[in-house]
Amino acid sequence: MVQPASPWAELPTAPPVLPSGISQYFVSPQISLEWAIRAAETGGRKIVYRDKQLVYRAALLGRARVRIDNTTHKVHEQLTISRVVTVPEDNPFIAWDAEPVAVDTDELDSSPAQGSRFESLPSMLGDARQLSSKRKEFNDHVYRQTAITLSHHRSLKLTARTDESEEQFKRRCREAADEKRDAEVRKLEKRYETKFDRLEKSTRREERELESDKAEYDARKREELLSAGESVFTLLSGRRRSSALSTASRRRRMTQQSKADVKESEEELEDLQSQLDELLDELEQEKDEVESRWAEVVDDVETVQVRPRRADVFVEAWGVAWVPYWEVLFEERGTERQLSLPAFE
């Protein structure tokens, strides 16, 4: 029995010759036919093929190297942006944002696999002028769309590192907030220290004055007692001496004055202690406000996007990428079917 001709027999075994200046790349076949079929056999489906062929299809490949240097956020990174996109024959528009063909552009061959065949080349991929225009489009797309999104804390002036997890960044923010809070509290305490020193000096001075007033008061009381004794003795002896009475009266007034001085010093000390207590309360209140403010600020995290400069986008690979597919012919429910399976990961 004569086998029907292969549906791929007419496809060329070599890629078409491209115009000068257009590079071509071959994606390495990394999935065997058996594994490709096994992945397609889902839901009890069984594929027993009668013919198979490795076929390359043309796509547009662009790979750009992007340098991002941002001193404000301390970002210094190099990225590689790759796109392998299919190009319809009847539509030159390329949707760069569409899902690209999932191939590793670092795994490219300089020649095709043995026994392979090639589908026809879309006209745009053979046109050097159009490809040059699309290369500029790709460069612009990479420039506009490439950005590194990072967590940022405006108050703390901190930006997450590209290799830093969200929890690690939050921990770093908390540590920085604690340092700033402690520094602000130390500054606050330093400002209050002058006020405390002034009150303490006044208190020590008033305590010394109180001791002096008490000593003066005790001495005046003793003098007053002696003077009172002399006055009584003079009266009892019948000798009226107006000078003795006058002295006793004067010493009595001096004793009262000394007592008033003691009371005044005691009241002044009470007032100073009251001022000291109020100042302590005021300091604690301001410290609580500082701690509360930093506690609220610490979780105030936003995101920023760090972008490259246009001059830092370099297209380093550009041209036609030949992407391999396993084409299989099999029978299913009495009907001959053709199936295309990716030969790449």
C-alpha positions, 0 to 999 in steps of 0.5 A: 500500500502506497503511503500518502505524501507527507503534507510537509514534503513541499516545505524547503529544507533550508531557511530562505536567504535574507537581505543583507543586514538582517540577522537570523537565529534558530531556537533550539528544539528542547522538547522531544516528540514523545514528550510533546505528544504526552503533554498533549494527551489530556482528558484520556486523549490518545495520539498515535501519529502516522507522520511527523515533521520538525518545522520552523516558523518565522518570528521577530526577535528583539533583545535589549539591554537596559541600564537603570542608574538612579542615584536618588533611589540608589538603584543600579541595575542591568536588565535584559528585555526579550521579545519573540513575536509572531508576524501575521502576513497581512498585518504589519502591526506588532503588538509589543504588549501581547504575550510573546512566544515563550522561548529563552533567547539565551538558548539560540543556535546558529544553524537549524536542527537536522531534518527540519523544514521551514514555513514561508517567511512573512513579507515584513521579515524579509524587508530590511527597511520595515525591520529597521523601522520596527527596531526603532519601535521596539527600542521605544517600547522597551524605553517606555515600558521598562521600570523597576517598581520598588517600595519607598518611604518618603519620610524616611527617604528609604527605597527598597533594594531590588533584592529586598523582600517586602518584610525586610524593607519594612523591618529596615523602615522600623529600624530607621524610624526608631533611630530617628525617634530616639534622635528626636527624643535626645534632642528634646531632652537636651532642650529640656535639660537647660530648663531642669538645670535652671530649676535645680540651681534655684532649688539648691539656692532656695534650700540653702536660704531656707537653712539659713532662715531656719538657723536665724529663726532658731537664734531669734527664738532663743534671744527672744526667750532670754529677753523675755526672761530679763523683762520679767525679772525686771518687772518682778524686782520693781525696776521698770526699765523701758529699754528692756521692754523695748528690746524684748519687743524688738526681738519679738518682731525680729523673731516674727520676721525670721519665721516669715522668712522661713515660711517664704522660703518653704513656699518658694521651694514648693513652687519650684517643686511644682514647676519641676513636676510640670516640666517633667509632665510636659517633657513626657507628653512631648516624648509621647507625641514624638513616639506616637508620630513615628509609630504612625509614620513607619508603615507609610510605605508607597511605591515608586517606579524607577525608569531608564534614560533613553540613552541607556536602552541598547538593542543587542539582538534583532532579526528573524527567529526560527521557532521549532514545532513538531507537526504530527498527522494522526487519526482521531475518531475516523478523521485524519487530523494535523497537530502542531506542538511546541518543541521549545520550553 
